[in-house]
Structures are given as C-alpha cells and as structure tokens.
Amino acid sequence: MMSENWDIIAKYLANEELNDEELQIVENLKNDAEGQQLLRESAGVFDDTSLYLQQKQYNTLNAWQKVNASVARSARRRLFVISSRVAAAVVILVVSAFALWQLGSNHNSLTEFSTAMNDVSKPVLVLPDGTNVTVNRNSKISYPEKFTGNTREVTLSGEAFFQVTPNPDKPFIIHANGASVKVLGTSFNVYAYGNEPIVEVLVKTGKVELLGKNAGTVSSSVLLMPGEKGVFVKAKGEMAKQQEPNFNNFSWLTNEIEFDNTPLPEVVATINRAFPVTVETAAGVDANLHLTATFNQQKPEYILDVLALTLNLRLEKAQDNHYIISKID
C-alpha cells in the first residue's frame, strides 16, 4: 500500500493523469496535516532533483551501458527509458528511506531499570559500554541503548555500585538527584535516594569528581581518591570530603559489617541501610550504648539478636521486616 501511494504521489507531481481512486487518495492527503507535509516535502524533492536527473542522465546511461554490455539491446532500452513519473517515485522512495534511517539512527531510546523496596537480589546491569552496575533495592537507573557523543550519561535514583569501563575520550556521568558524578574509569558507590537530604559517593578505585548542583547549575565540586567519600547536602548546596569513611556503606553489596565501639544510633542506621528492614529504637533506650562485633553474610535477624543480647535490650518484631528495640524493664 505504501509503495502504491508513493507511485500516486509521483504521478501527481509529474502532472500525469490520475483515475478517480488516485484523485481521492491525493485529496485525502491534502486534507490531512501529515499528508500535506508529505506532499510539500515530496514536491521539494522532486523539484530539486529534476534538473539533476536531466543533467546526469547521459553519463548515467553510459555507465549502465558499460556495466551491462552483455545485456540485450532491447532490455537496455527498457532500463534507460525512465519516465518522469518513475524517476520521481525512485527519488521519493530513496529520500524517504534515508530520512527514516536518519530518524532511526538519531533515536536512542532510554532503558529504565528499577528494583523493589524488599528486593535483595542485587541485580547486575551491563551497560552498552561494558560498565557493570550493581543496583540496590528501591532504586532506579536509566541509560540509553547506546552511548553517543562525547560522554556516557546515566540517571540514578537510589543506590548502586559502579564499575566503569575506562574510556578517557568519553567521561562517564551519573545524574543523581541534585548532583552529578563524573569519572573516566573506576569503581565507586553512589547513594542518591530522592527522599534523602544528601548524595554520597564512596570511591573504591580510581578518581571520581562529585559535582553539586543548584537549580541545574554546578555550585560545588570535590575530587575523590580511593578510600575517600564525598557528601553533598542538597538543601544547603554544601560539599564535604571524608578521608576515613565508614566502609559499612558497602555492606549492602558485600554483606559484611564491622562495628568497632560504634554508637547504637549508627549501628541501627547501618542495619537499616544494609538490609530491607526497618529498625526503630523505642523511647528510653540509651543512645550512648556502643557495639563491637563483626558480621559476614549473616541475615539481619541474626545481627539484631546479637545486638539485643550484647547490649541487654529487648527485640520485638512488630511486623514483617519491622523491628523495635526497647529497654528491658
């Protein structure tokens, strides 16, 4: 059907006689916005190429004669005698195919990947450049089907660990809820939940630049080396660097937690961040309690039991994945 329409358009542009059905198709195109645009563009192509076809026809015929020396003369004549209608149809089809190819090549759709609140599977994505991204629960990342231009850009809401494929000619940029992370090739953790007041970047290998934004404009930045953590406070637009960060921030990824005389509020915060649980401390619990313990691949229920027994506290399971720590009367 499409090829028939092109043929009718070509006849129309060449002022050839149309039958009633063909006239109706042309009228339908004239009464439709997209059809009108198609007719205008086709007319422009036909006008622009008519002179070119006339000028080049002689050389083109000579070339065909050389290529088809063994073809019968009558067959060659059928090939060379091209009416203006057929020429217009060929031109329109070629130009349209090129336009569709251009549209397809410029169209680079985004892929969105998200994890649920209680997802503990830690899925690993392989991006088009070979970069590996381990995604924490309740997180969303979007990236293009292929990286074009001079950068490799993705968007993150939540937490993920990136192992970026090195490419000094194409920086890797993560847009993360009011901040951006720019690297060439390295491994690091990004914490950037939309409802959290901060964006954190903890570097494992390589160098990372954390850029804070205010109204879309970079307002502050910090260069981070291995073992350093950058913290951007979104509301204030302030940036800070920590030389000795808490590597329990990797615990969601490694399932390894180490507490060294750690205050109870920090212990609870670490557990809440590492696992899909909500742990609360009831009123009256001493915030000055400290815990020293190491856990490797244990479930959160086991860690909470050790916490309660060690600090002489009561652990109550209020509902699924929701725990309350309180004093023992």
HELIX and SHEET records of a PDB file:
HELIX    1   1 MET A    2  LEU A   13  1                                  12    
HELIX    2   2 ASP A   20  LYS A   30  1                                  11    
HELIX    3   3 ALA A   33  VAL A   67  1                                  35    
HELIX    4   4 ARG A   73  PHE A   80  1                                   8    
HELIX    5   5 SER A   84  ASN A  106  1                                  23    
HELIX    6   6 PHE A  247  PHE A  250  5                                   4    
HELIX    7   7 SER A  251  THR A  254  1                                   4    
HELIX    8   8 LEU A  264  ALA A  274  1                                  11    
HELIX    9   9 PRO A  300  LEU A  311  1                                  12    
SHEET    1   A 5 LEU A 110  SER A 114  0                                        
SHEET    2   A 5 LYS A 140  PRO A 144 -1                                        
SHEET    3   A 5 ARG A 152  GLN A 163 -1                                        
SHEET    4   A 5 ASN A 132  VAL A 135 -1                                        
SHEET    5   A 5 VAL A 124  VAL A 126 -1                                        
SHEET    1   B 7 LEU A 110  SER A 114  0                                        
SHEET    2   B 7 LYS A 140  PRO A 144 -1                                        
SHEET    3   B 7 ARG A 152  GLN A 163 -1                                        
SHEET    4   B 7 PHE A 172  HIS A 175  1                                        
SHEET    5   B 7 ALA A 179  VAL A 183 -1                                        
SHEET    6   B 7 VAL A 208  ASN A 214 -1                                        
SHEET    7   B 7 THR A 217  LEU A 224 -1                                        
SHEET    1   C 7 LEU A 110  SER A 114  0                                        
SHEET    2   C 7 LYS A 140  PRO A 144 -1                                        
SHEET    3   C 7 ARG A 152  GLN A 163 -1                                        
SHEET    4   C 7 SER A 187  ALA A 192 -1                                        
SHEET    5   C 7 ILE A 198  THR A 205 -1                                        
SHEET    6   C 7 LYS A 229  VAL A 233 -1                                        
SHEET    7   C 7 GLU A 238  GLN A 242 -1                                        
SHEET    1   D 2 GLU A 256  PRO A 263  0                                        
SHEET    2   D 2 HIS A 290  ASN A 296 -1                                        
SHEET    1   E 3 THR A 278  THR A 281  0                                        
SHEET    2   E 3 HIS A 322  LYS A 327  1                                        
SHEET    3   E 3 LEU A 313  GLN A 319 -1                                        
END                                                                             
